[in-house]
Amino acid sequence: MAVLARTGLAALEARLAGAPPLPPHTRLRGPETGLVMLRGRAGGDGGPFNLSEMTVTRCAVRLADGTVGHAYVAGRDKAQAELAALLDAALQDPAQRPALMAAVIEPLAEAQAGAAAAESRKAAATRVQFFTMATMR
């Protein structure tokens, strides 16, 4: 679900183009947008405080066999939330899971890991070695 929540609608649809068709579904809770409160802690161990609010869209669907899928995604993209909920339900079926994992989830997870590694390398390039600077005096 983390992979689906971090993936945009266009990337999801692109990966689903090469995947087996998803089963028909009905909405239990149509996509609806609301706010969640983000909380933080000073220094990681201080007292919690309300930091900000974030827009989130949620959706719940049911497949014909009764399987229920849920999704919460950041932002206001209702189509992304519904598609993520549908994938959540479809991934619970042992017959569909391997094909969906191989065609959708694993490639998206690899792309996200690659993007995170690239960003980490970019940040590491700007790291200052204070110990080295102290010994250069």
Buried (B, 14 or more C-beta within 10 A) or exposed (E): BEBBBBBEBEBBEBBBEEBEEBBEBEEEEEBEBEEEEEEEEEEEEEEEEEEEEEEBBBBBBBBEEEBBBBBBBBBEBBBBBBBBBBBBBBBBEEEBEEEBBEBBBEBBBEBBEEEEEEEEEEEEEEEEEEEEEEEEE
